[in-house]
Amino acid sequence: MPPLQEQKSGVLSEEPSLDPQRLPRHIAVIMDGNGRWAQERHLPRLAGHRAGVESVREAVRTCARLGIPVLTLYAFSTENWKRPPEEIQELMRLLGYVLDREVEELHANGVRLKTIGRIAELPEFVQTKLRAAAERLKDNSALLLNLALNYGGRQEILDAVCAARDAGLETLDEAALSRHLYTAGLPDPDLLIRTSGEMRLSNFLLWQIAYAELYVTPVHWPDFRRKDLLEAIAQYQRRCRRFGGV
């Protein structure tokens, strides 16, 4: 595999309008549309989830090669427990399979792994595989892949308030609360991408995306490829970010 610096130059050459000095530090993605993708093809929903793995692979490769520091993927929400038990079981099996299969490619691409959410409520075999993958990848530095699993934005804020209280804080300001979020120590997302055209946040990173640029595409997640990610970044770079100023 070519060195990451060569890979980065190659990706940027495919999209000449990208300014390497204005890349987002943190991209967050709501990976939506697996079910609709499968339904349009008269396939079971799980086929959509399986097809979406390749999109994850391309997003990770592209971010690593560009030098994006953090990529957060909304993989399983607290609301997803409302789905049929058979689908949840298959999703957990698929997650375990992907962790086993992809860890060496992640390592080759310099990817480190972090998880956010109420991880202790996931099946024990998934927790074990997550710990093993994180251990294998802990010394990498090209990209932090942040998986949101059993994650909810409101739940995160509640957990942060409880953690601050348990730490003995009697008053809270924004900085103190941020130190107790699951994402403590990470930059807030600069760019939030949602696939499949839905115009809502779905309880994702509600605190952190206060000033994120939003990009919604009708492309279903299993069809989302490198060119789509590059277009989202190009759109981000064309916007003027004033953060409330003029």
MARFIRO-580539 format. One record per residue: residue number from 1; x, y, z of N, C-alpha, C in turn. Coordinates in nm, 2 decimals. Layout:
rogu, n.xx, n.yy, n.zz, ca.xx, ca.yy, ca.zz, c.xx, c.yy, c.zz
NUM, X, Y, Z, X, Y, Z, X, Y, Z
...
***
This chain:
rogu, n.xx, n.yy, n.zz, ca.xx, ca.yy, ca.zz, c.xx, c.yy, c.zz
1, 0.09, -0.12, 0.00, 0.00, 0.00, 0.00, 0.09, 0.12, 0.00
2, 0.06, 0.22, -0.09, 0.14, 0.34, -0.09, 0.14, 0.42, 0.04
3, 0.24, 0.50, 0.07, 0.24, 0.58, 0.19, 0.12, 0.67, 0.19
4, 0.08, 0.70, 0.31, -0.04, 0.79, 0.33, -0.03, 0.92, 0.26
5, 0.10, 0.98, 0.26, 0.11, 1.11, 0.20, 0.09, 1.10, 0.05
6, 0.13, 0.99, -0.02, 0.10, 0.97, -0.16, -0.04, 0.95, -0.18
7, -0.11, 0.87, -0.09, -0.25, 0.85, -0.11, -0.33, 0.98, -0.09
8, -0.29, 1.06, 0.00, -0.36, 1.19, 0.02, -0.35, 1.28, -0.10
9, -0.23, 1.29, -0.17, -0.22, 1.37, -0.29, -0.30, 1.31, -0.40
10, -0.31, 1.18, -0.41, -0.39, 1.12, -0.51, -0.54, 1.15, -0.50
11, -0.59, 1.14, -0.38, -0.73, 1.17, -0.35, -0.76, 1.32, -0.39
12, -0.68, 1.41, -0.34, -0.70, 1.55, -0.37, -0.69, 1.58, -0.52
13, -0.61, 1.51, -0.59, -0.60, 1.54, -0.74, -0.73, 1.50, -0.81
14, -0.81, 1.41, -0.75, -0.94, 1.37, -0.81, -1.04, 1.48, -0.80
15, -1.02, 1.57, -0.70, -1.12, 1.68, -0.68, -1.03, 1.81, -0.66
16, -1.00, 1.87, -0.78, -0.90, 1.98, -0.78, -0.96, 2.10, -0.70
17, -1.09, 2.11, -0.68, -1.14, 2.23, -0.61, -1.12, 2.22, -0.46
18, -1.08, 2.10, -0.41, -1.06, 2.09, -0.26, -0.93, 2.16, -0.22
19, -0.95, 2.24, -0.11, -0.84, 2.32, -0.06, -0.78, 2.23, 0.06
20, -0.66, 2.18, 0.05, -0.61, 2.10, 0.16, -0.59, 2.17, 0.29
21, -0.59, 2.30, 0.29, -0.58, 2.38, 0.41, -0.71, 2.41, 0.48
22, -0.83, 2.37, 0.41, -0.96, 2.40, 0.47, -1.04, 2.27, 0.48
23, -0.98, 2.16, 0.50, -1.05, 2.03, 0.52, -1.11, 2.03, 0.66
24, -1.23, 1.97, 0.67, -1.29, 1.96, 0.80, -1.21, 1.88, 0.90
25, -1.20, 1.92, 1.02, -1.13, 1.84, 1.12, -1.21, 1.72, 1.16
26, -1.34, 1.73, 1.16, -1.42, 1.62, 1.21, -1.55, 1.61, 1.11
27, -1.57, 1.50, 1.05, -1.68, 1.47, 0.97, -1.77, 1.37, 1.05
28, -1.90, 1.40, 1.06, -1.99, 1.30, 1.12, -2.10, 1.26, 1.02
29, -2.14, 1.14, 1.02, -2.23, 1.08, 0.92, -2.34, 1.01, 0.98
30, -2.46, 1.05, 0.94, -2.58, 0.97, 0.97, -2.60, 0.88, 0.85
31, -2.57, 0.75, 0.86, -2.57, 0.65, 0.75, -2.71, 0.60, 0.73
32, -2.79, 0.67, 0.66, -2.93, 0.64, 0.64, -2.96, 0.58, 0.50
33, -3.06, 0.49, 0.50, -3.11, 0.45, 0.37, -3.08, 0.30, 0.34
34, -3.02, 0.23, 0.43, -3.00, 0.09, 0.40, -3.13, 0.01, 0.37
35, -3.23, 0.03, 0.45, -3.35, -0.04, 0.44, -3.42, 0.00, 0.30
36, -3.42, 0.13, 0.27, -3.48, 0.18, 0.15, -3.41, 0.12, 0.03
37, -3.28, 0.12, 0.04, -3.20, 0.06, -0.07, -3.24, -0.08, -0.10
38, -3.25, -0.16, 0.01, -3.29, -0.30, 0.00, -3.43, -0.31, -0.06
39, -3.52, -0.23, -0.01, -3.66, -0.24, -0.05, -3.67, -0.21, -0.20
40, -3.60, -0.11, -0.25, -3.61, -0.08, -0.39, -3.56, -0.20, -0.48
41, -3.48, -0.29, -0.42, -3.43, -0.40, -0.49, -3.50, -0.53, -0.46
42, -3.61, -0.52, -0.38, -3.68, -0.64, -0.34, -3.60, -0.74, -0.26
43, -3.51, -0.68, -0.17, -3.42, -0.76, -0.09, -3.46, -0.74, 0.05
44, -3.42, -0.84, 0.14, -3.44, -0.82, 0.28, -3.35, -0.70, 0.34
45, -3.40, -0.64, 0.44, -3.33, -0.52, 0.50, -3.18, -0.55, 0.53
46, -3.16, -0.67, 0.58, -3.02, -0.70, 0.61, -2.93, -0.69, 0.49
47, -2.98, -0.71, 0.37, -2.89, -0.70, 0.25, -2.85, -0.55, 0.24
48, -2.93, -0.46, 0.28, -2.89, -0.32, 0.27, -2.78, -0.29, 0.37
49, -2.79, -0.34, 0.49, -2.69, -0.32, 0.60, -2.56, -0.38, 0.55
50, -2.56, -0.50, 0.49, -2.44, -0.56, 0.44, -2.38, -0.48, 0.33
51, -2.46, -0.43, 0.24, -2.41, -0.35, 0.13, -2.35, -0.22, 0.18
52, -2.40, -0.17, 0.29, -2.35, -0.04, 0.35, -2.21, -0.05, 0.40
53, -2.16, -0.18, 0.42, -2.02, -0.20, 0.47, -1.92, -0.14, 0.38
54, -1.94, -0.16, 0.25, -1.85, -0.11, 0.15, -1.84, 0.05, 0.15
55, -1.96, 0.11, 0.18, -1.96, 0.26, 0.19, -1.88, 0.30, 0.31
56, -1.89, 0.23, 0.42, -1.80, 0.26, 0.54, -1.66, 0.24, 0.50
57, -1.62, 0.14, 0.43, -1.49, 0.11, 0.39, -1.43, 0.23, 0.31
58, -1.51, 0.28, 0.21, -1.46, 0.39, 0.13, -1.45, 0.52, 0.20
59, -1.55, 0.54, 0.29, -1.54, 0.67, 0.37, -1.42, 0.67, 0.46
60, -1.39, 0.55, 0.52, -1.27, 0.55, 0.61, -1.14, 0.56, 0.53
61, -1.13, 0.49, 0.42, -1.01, 0.51, 0.34, -0.99, 0.65, 0.29
62, -1.10, 0.71, 0.24, -1.09, 0.85, 0.19, -1.05, 0.95, 0.30
63, -1.11, 0.94, 0.41, -1.08, 1.03, 0.52, -0.93, 1.01, 0.57
64, -0.89, 0.89, 0.58, -0.75, 0.86, 0.62, -0.65, 0.92, 0.52
65, -0.68, 0.90, 0.39, -0.59, 0.95, 0.29, -0.59, 1.10, 0.27
66, -0.70, 1.16, 0.30, -0.71, 1.31, 0.30, -0.64, 1.37, 0.42
67, -0.63, 1.30, 0.53, -0.58, 1.35, 0.65, -0.69, 1.42, 0.74
68, -0.81, 1.37, 0.72, -0.92, 1.42, 0.81, -0.89, 1.36, 0.95
69, -0.89, 1.43, 1.06, -0.85, 1.37, 1.19, -0.96, 1.28, 1.25
70, -1.09, 1.31, 1.23, -1.19, 1.24, 1.30, -1.31, 1.21, 1.20
71, -1.35, 1.09, 1.20, -1.48, 1.05, 1.13, -1.57, 0.98, 1.23
72, -1.69, 1.03, 1.25, -1.78, 0.97, 1.34, -1.90, 0.91, 1.26
73, -1.93, 0.78, 1.28, -2.04, 0.72, 1.20, -2.14, 0.67, 1.30
74, -2.27, 0.71, 1.27, -2.38, 0.68, 1.35, -2.43, 0.54, 1.31
75, -2.38, 0.44, 1.39, -2.40, 0.30, 1.35, -2.52, 0.23, 1.41
76, -2.56, 0.27, 1.53, -2.67, 0.21, 1.60, -2.72, 0.31, 1.71
77, -2.84, 0.35, 1.69, -2.90, 0.45, 1.79, -2.97, 0.38, 1.90
78, -3.00, 0.45, 2.01, -3.07, 0.40, 2.12, -3.22, 0.37, 2.07
79, -3.26, 0.44, 1.97, -3.40, 0.41, 1.92, -3.40, 0.29, 1.83
80, -3.29, 0.24, 1.78, -3.29, 0.13, 1.70, -3.33, 0.00, 1.77
81, -3.33, 0.00, 1.90, -3.37, -0.12, 1.98, -3.52, -0.15, 1.95
82, -3.59, -0.05, 1.89, -3.74, -0.07, 1.86, -3.76, -0.16, 1.74
83, -3.65, -0.19, 1.67, -3.66, -0.27, 1.55, -3.69, -0.41, 1.58
84, -3.73, -0.50, 1.49, -3.76, -0.64, 1.52, -3.64, -0.71, 1.58
85, -3.66, -0.79, 1.68, -3.55, -0.86, 1.74, -3.45, -0.93, 1.64
86, -3.51, -0.99, 1.54, -3.43, -1.07, 1.44, -3.33, -0.97, 1.37
87, -3.38, -0.85, 1.34, -3.30, -0.76, 1.27, -3.19, -0.71, 1.36
88, -3.22, -0.68, 1.48, -3.12, -0.64, 1.58, -3.01, -0.75, 1.60
89, -3.05, -0.87, 1.61, -2.95, -0.98, 1.62, -2.86, -0.99, 1.50
90, -2.92, -0.97, 1.38, -2.84, -0.98, 1.26, -2.74, -0.86, 1.25
91, -2.79, -0.74, 1.30, -2.70, -0.62, 1.30, -2.58, -0.64, 1.39
92, -2.61, -0.70, 1.50, -2.50, -0.72, 1.60, -2.40, -0.83, 1.54
93, -2.45, -0.93, 1.48, -2.37, -1.03, 1.42, -2.28, -0.97, 1.31
94, -2.35, -0.88, 1.23, -2.28, -0.82, 1.12, -2.17, -0.73, 1.17
95, -2.20, -0.65, 1.28, -2.10, -0.57, 1.34, -1.98, -0.65, 1.39
96, -2.00, -0.76, 1.45, -1.89, -0.84, 1.50, -1.81, -0.90, 1.39
97, -1.88, -0.94, 1.28, -1.81, -0.99, 1.16, -1.72, -0.89, 1.10
98, -1.78, -0.77, 1.08, -1.70, -0.66, 1.02, -1.58, -0.62, 1.10
99, -1.60, -0.61, 1.23, -1.48, -0.58, 1.32, -1.37, -0.68, 1.30
100, -1.40, -0.81, 1.29, -1.30, -0.91, 1.27, -1.24, -0.90, 1.14
101, -1.32, -0.88, 1.03, -1.27, -0.88, 0.90, -1.19, -0.75, 0.86
102, -1.23, -0.64, 0.92, -1.17, -0.51, 0.87, -1.06, -0.46, 0.95
103, -1.03, -0.52, 1.07, -0.93, -0.46, 1.16, -0.79, -0.45, 1.10
104, -0.75, -0.54, 1.02, -0.62, -0.53, 0.96, -0.61, -0.42, 0.85
105, -0.72, -0.41, 0.77, -0.72, -0.30, 0.68, -0.72, -0.16, 0.75
106, -0.80, -0.15, 0.86, -0.80, -0.03, 0.94, -0.66, 0.00, 0.99
107, -0.59, -0.10, 1.03, -0.45, -0.09, 1.08, -0.36, -0.04, 0.97
108, -0.37, -0.10, 0.85, -0.29, -0.06, 0.74, -0.31, 0.08, 0.70
109, -0.43, 0.13, 0.72, -0.46, 0.27, 0.69, -0.44, 0.37, 0.80
110, -0.38, 0.32, 0.91, -0.34, 0.41, 1.02, -0.46, 0.45, 1.10
111, -0.57, 0.37, 1.11, -0.69, 0.41, 1.18, -0.69, 0.37, 1.32
112, -0.73, 0.46, 1.41, -0.76, 0.43, 1.55, -0.91, 0.42, 1.57
113, -0.95, 0.34, 1.67, -1.09, 0.31, 1.69, -1.14, 0.36, 1.83
114, -1.25, 0.44, 1.83, -1.32, 0.48, 1.95, -1.47, 0.45, 1.94
115, -1.53, 0.43, 2.05, -1.68, 0.41, 2.05, -1.74, 0.51, 2.14
116, -1.86, 0.56, 2.10, -1.94, 0.65, 2.19, -2.08, 0.59, 2.20
117, -2.14, 0.61, 2.32, -2.27, 0.56, 2.34, -2.27, 0.47, 2.47
118, -2.38, 0.41, 2.50, -2.39, 0.33, 2.62, -2.35, 0.19, 2.58
119, -2.22, 0.17, 2.56, -2.16, 0.05, 2.51, -2.19, -0.07, 2.60
120, -2.20, -0.05, 2.73, -2.21, -0.16, 2.83, -2.35, -0.23, 2.81
121, -2.44, -0.17, 2.73, -2.57, -0.23, 2.71, -2.57, -0.31, 2.58
122, -2.46, -0.32, 2.50, -2.45, -0.40, 2.39, -2.42, -0.54, 2.43
123, -2.45, -0.64, 2.34, -2.42, -0.78, 2.37, -2.27, -0.80, 2.40
124, -2.24, -0.89, 2.49, -2.11, -0.90, 2.54, -2.01, -0.94, 2.43
125, -2.05, -1.02, 2.33, -1.96, -1.06, 2.23, -1.92, -0.93, 2.14
126, -2.01, -0.84, 2.13, -1.98, -0.72, 2.05, -1.88, -0.63, 2.13
127, -1.90, -0.62, 2.26, -1.81, -0.54, 2.35, -1.67, -0.60, 2.34
128, -1.66, -0.74, 2.35, -1.53, -0.80, 2.34, -1.46, -0.77, 2.21
129, -1.53, -0.78, 2.10, -1.47, -0.75, 1.97, -1.43, -0.60, 1.96
130, -1.51, -0.51, 2.01, -1.48, -0.37, 2.01, -1.35, -0.35, 2.09
131, -1.34, -0.41, 2.21, -1.22, -0.39, 2.29, -1.10, -0.44, 2.22
132, -1.11, -0.56, 2.15, -1.00, -0.62, 2.08, -0.95, -0.53, 1.96
133, -1.05, -0.48, 1.89, -1.02, -0.40, 1.77, -0.95, -0.27, 1.82
134, -1.00, -0.21, 1.93, -0.95, -0.08, 1.98, -0.80, -0.10, 2.03
135, -0.78, -0.22, 2.09, -0.64, -0.25, 2.14, -0.55, -0.27, 2.02
136, -0.59, -0.33, 1.91, -0.51, -0.36, 1.80, -0.47, -0.22, 1.73
137, -0.56, -0.13, 1.73, -0.55, -0.01, 1.65, -0.50, 0.11, 1.74
138, -0.47, 0.09, 1.87, -0.46, 0.20, 1.96, -0.34, 0.29, 1.93
139, -0.24, 0.25, 1.86, -0.12, 0.33, 1.84, -0.12, 0.40, 1.70
140, -0.23, 0.39, 1.63, -0.24, 0.45, 1.50, -0.28, 0.60, 1.51
141, -0.25, 0.68, 1.41, -0.27, 0.82, 1.42, -0.32, 0.89, 1.29
142, -0.35, 0.82, 1.18, -0.39, 0.88, 1.06, -0.53, 0.93, 1.07
143, -0.62, 0.86, 1.14, -0.76, 0.89, 1.15, -0.82, 0.82, 1.27
144, -0.90, 0.90, 1.34, -0.98, 0.84, 1.45, -1.12, 0.80, 1.40
145, -1.15, 0.68, 1.39, -1.28, 0.63, 1.35, -1.36, 0.62, 1.48
146, -1.47, 0.70, 1.49, -1.55, 0.71, 1.61, -1.69, 0.64, 1.58
147, -1.71, 0.53, 1.64, -1.84, 0.46, 1.61, -1.94, 0.49, 1.72
148, -2.05, 0.55, 1.68, -2.16, 0.58, 1.77, -2.26, 0.46, 1.77
149, -2.25, 0.38, 1.89, -2.32, 0.26, 1.90, -2.41, 0.27, 2.03
150, -2.53, 0.23, 2.02, -2.63, 0.25, 2.13, -2.62, 0.39, 2.17
151, -2.62, 0.48, 2.08, -2.60, 0.62, 2.10, -2.72, 0.70, 2.08
152, -2.74, 0.80, 2.17, -2.85, 0.90, 2.16, -2.80, 1.03, 2.21
153, -2.82, 1.14, 2.14, -2.77, 1.27, 2.18, -2.83, 1.32, 2.31
154, -2.96, 1.30, 2.33, -3.01, 1.34, 2.46, -2.96, 1.26, 2.57
155, -2.94, 1.13, 2.55, -2.89, 1.04, 2.65, -2.74, 1.08, 2.69
156, -2.67, 1.12, 2.58, -2.53, 1.17, 2.61, -2.53, 1.29, 2.70
157, -2.61, 1.39, 2.67, -2.61, 1.51, 2.76, -2.65, 1.47, 2.90
158, -2.75, 1.38, 2.91, -2.80, 1.34, 3.05, -2.68, 1.27, 3.12
159, -2.61, 1.18, 3.05, -2.50, 1.11, 3.11, -2.39, 1.20, 3.15
160, -2.37, 1.31, 3.07, -2.26, 1.41, 3.10, -2.30, 1.49, 3.23
161, -2.43, 1.53, 3.24, -2.47, 1.60, 3.36, -2.45, 1.51, 3.48
162, -2.49, 1.38, 3.47, -2.48, 1.29, 3.58, -2.33, 1.27, 3.62
163, -2.25, 1.26, 3.52, -2.10, 1.24, 3.54, -2.04, 1.36, 3.61
164, -2.09, 1.48, 3.57, -2.04, 1.61, 3.63, -2.08, 1.61, 3.77
165, -2.21, 1.58, 3.80, -2.26, 1.58, 3.94, -2.18, 1.48, 4.02
166, -2.15, 1.36, 3.97, -2.08, 1.26, 4.04, -1.93, 1.30, 4.07
167, -1.88, 1.39, 3.98, -1.75, 1.44, 4.00, -1.74, 1.56, 4.10
168, -1.86, 1.59, 4.16, -1.87, 1.69, 4.26, -1.89, 1.84, 4.21
169, -1.91, 1.85, 4.08, -1.93, 1.99, 4.03, -2.07, 2.04, 4.08
170, -2.07, 2.16, 4.13, -2.19, 2.22, 4.18, -2.26, 2.31, 4.07
171, -2.17, 2.37, 3.99, -2.22, 2.45, 3.88, -2.16, 2.40, 3.75
172, -2.23, 2.42, 3.64, -2.18, 2.38, 3.51, -2.18, 2.49, 3.41
173, -2.07, 2.50, 3.33, -2.07, 2.59, 3.21, -2.04, 2.50, 3.09
174, -2.04, 2.55, 2.97, -2.03, 2.47, 2.85, -1.90, 2.39, 2.85
175, -1.79, 2.45, 2.89, -1.66, 2.38, 2.89, -1.66, 2.26, 2.99
176, -1.72, 2.28, 3.10, -1.73, 2.17, 3.20, -1.82, 2.06, 3.15
177, -1.93, 2.09, 3.09, -2.02, 1.98, 3.04, -1.95, 1.91, 2.92
178, -1.88, 1.98, 2.84, -1.81, 1.92, 2.72, -1.71, 1.82, 2.77
179, -1.64, 1.85, 2.88, -1.54, 1.76, 2.94, -1.60, 1.62, 2.98
180, -1.73, 1.62, 3.00, -1.80, 1.49, 3.04, -1.88, 1.43, 2.93
181, -1.88, 1.48, 2.81, -1.94, 1.42, 2.70, -1.86, 1.30, 2.66
182, -1.93, 1.21, 2.58, -1.86, 1.09, 2.53, -1.74, 1.13, 2.43
183, -1.76, 1.25, 2.37, -1.66, 1.30, 2.28, -1.56, 1.39, 2.34
184, -1.54, 1.39, 2.47, -1.45, 1.48, 2.54, -1.31, 1.46, 2.47
185, -1.25, 1.58, 2.44, -1.11, 1.58, 2.38, -1.11, 1.58, 2.23
186, -1.23, 1.56, 2.17, -1.24, 1.56, 2.02, -1.29, 1.70, 1.98
187, -1.25, 1.74, 1.86, -1.31, 1.86, 1.80, -1.46, 1.84, 1.77
188, -1.54, 1.94, 1.78, -1.68, 1.92, 1.74, -1.68, 1.90, 1.58
189, -1.78, 1.83, 1.53, -1.79, 1.81, 1.39, -1.80, 1.95, 1.31
190, -1.72, 1.96, 1.21, -1.74, 2.07, 1.12, -1.84, 2.05, 1.01
191, -1.86, 1.92, 0.97, -1.95, 1.88, 0.86, -2.03, 1.76, 0.91
192, -2.16, 1.77, 0.90, -2.25, 1.66, 0.93, -2.32, 1.62, 0.80
193, -2.30, 1.50, 0.76, -2.36, 1.44, 0.63, -2.47, 1.35, 0.67
194, -2.58, 1.36, 0.60, -2.69, 1.27, 0.61, -2.73, 1.22, 0.48
195, -2.73, 1.08, 0.46, -2.76, 1.02, 0.33, -2.91, 0.99, 0.33
196, -2.96, 0.96, 0.21, -3.10, 0.92, 0.19, -3.21, 1.02, 0.20
197, -3.16, 1.15, 0.21, -3.26, 1.26, 0.19, -3.34, 1.31, 0.31
198, -3.34, 1.24, 0.42, -3.42, 1.28, 0.53, -3.37, 1.41, 0.60
199, -3.45, 1.50, 0.63, -3.41, 1.63, 0.68, -3.43, 1.64, 0.83
200, -3.36, 1.55, 0.91, -3.37, 1.56, 1.05, -3.24, 1.51, 1.11
201, -3.22, 1.54, 1.24, -3.09, 1.51, 1.31, -3.10, 1.37, 1.38
202, -3.21, 1.32, 1.41, -3.23, 1.18, 1.46, -3.15, 1.16, 1.59
203, -3.15, 1.27, 1.68, -3.09, 1.25, 1.81, -2.94, 1.23, 1.80
204, -2.87, 1.29, 1.71, -2.73, 1.26, 1.68, -2.64, 1.38, 1.72
205, -2.55, 1.37, 1.81, -2.45, 1.47, 1.85, -2.52, 1.61, 1.86
206, -2.63, 1.61, 1.94, -2.70, 1.74, 1.95, -2.63, 1.85, 2.01
207, -2.54, 1.82, 2.10, -2.46, 1.93, 2.16, -2.35, 1.97, 2.07
208, -2.28, 1.87, 2.01, -2.16, 1.89, 1.93, -2.18, 1.96, 1.79
209, -2.30, 1.95, 1.74, -2.32, 2.00, 1.60, -2.38, 2.14, 1.60
210, -2.37, 2.21, 1.71, -2.43, 2.34, 1.72, -2.39, 2.43, 1.60
211, -2.26, 2.42, 1.55, -2.22, 2.50, 1.44, -2.17, 2.42, 1.32
212, -2.21, 2.30, 1.31, -2.17, 2.21, 1.20, -2.24, 2.26, 1.07
213, -2.17, 2.24, 0.96, -2.24, 2.26, 0.83, -2.31, 2.13, 0.80
214, -2.44, 2.14, 0.76, -2.52, 2.02, 0.73, -2.52, 2.00, 0.58
215, -2.50, 1.87, 0.54, -2.51, 1.83, 0.40, -2.60, 1.71, 0.39
216, -2.71, 1.72, 0.32, -2.80, 1.61, 0.30, -2.80, 1.57, 0.15
217, -2.79, 1.44, 0.13, -2.79, 1.39, -0.01, -2.90, 1.29, -0.02
218, -2.96, 1.28, -0.14, -3.06, 1.17, -0.16, -3.00, 1.04, -0.18
219, -2.87, 1.03, -0.19, -2.81, 0.90, -0.22, -2.82, 0.81, -0.09
220, -2.87, 0.69, -0.11, -2.88, 0.59, 0.00, -2.74, 0.55, 0.04
221, -2.72, 0.52, 0.17, -2.59, 0.49, 0.22, -2.52, 0.38, 0.14
222, -2.58, 0.27, 0.11, -2.51, 0.17, 0.03, -2.45, 0.21, -0.10
223, -2.50, 0.32, -0.16, -2.45, 0.38, -0.28, -2.36, 0.49, -0.26
224, -2.33, 0.53, -0.14, -2.25, 0.65, -0.11, -2.10, 0.61, -0.13
225, -2.03, 0.68, -0.22, -1.90, 0.64, -0.25, -1.80, 0.76, -0.23
226, -1.68, 0.74, -0.27, -1.58, 0.84, -0.25, -1.61, 0.97, -0.31
227, -1.66, 0.96, -0.44, -1.70, 1.09, -0.51, -1.81, 1.16, -0.43
228, -1.90, 1.09, -0.37, -2.00, 1.16, -0.29, -1.95, 1.23, -0.17
229, -1.85, 1.16, -0.10, -1.79, 1.22, 0.01, -1.70, 1.35, -0.03
230, -1.63, 1.34, -0.14, -1.56, 1.45, -0.19, -1.65, 1.57, -0.22
231, -1.76, 1.54, -0.28, -1.86, 1.64, -0.31, -1.91, 1.71, -0.19
232, -1.93, 1.63, -0.08, -1.98, 1.69, 0.04, -1.87, 1.79, 0.10
233, -1.75, 1.74, 0.09, -1.64, 1.83, 0.14, -1.62, 1.95, 0.06
234, -1.64, 1.94, -0.07, -1.63, 2.05, -0.16, -1.74, 2.15, -0.13
235, -1.86, 2.10, -0.10, -1.97, 2.19, -0.07, -1.94, 2.26, 0.07
236, -1.88, 2.19, 0.16, -1.84, 2.25, 0.29, -1.75, 2.36, 0.27
237, -1.65, 2.34, 0.18, -1.55, 2.45, 0.16, -1.60, 2.57, 0.08
238, -1.71, 2.56, 0.02, -1.77, 2.67, -0.05, -1.86, 2.76, 0.04
239, -1.88, 2.71, 0.16, -1.96, 2.79, 0.25, -1.88, 2.88, 0.34
240, -1.94, 2.99, 0.38, -1.88, 3.09, 0.47, -1.93, 3.06, 0.61
241, -1.83, 3.02, 0.70, -1.87, 2.99, 0.84, -1.84, 3.11, 0.93
242, -1.95, 3.17, 0.97, -1.93, 3.30, 1.05, -1.95, 3.28, 1.20
243, -2.00, 3.16, 1.24, -2.02, 3.13, 1.39, -2.09, 3.25, 1.46
244, -2.20, 3.30, 1.40, -2.27, 3.41, 1.46, -2.22, 3.55, 1.44
245, -2.10, 3.56, 1.37, -2.05, 3.69, 1.34, -2.10, 3.74, 1.21
246, -2.03, 3.84, 1.16, -2.06, 3.90, 1.03, -1.94, 3.90, 0.94
***
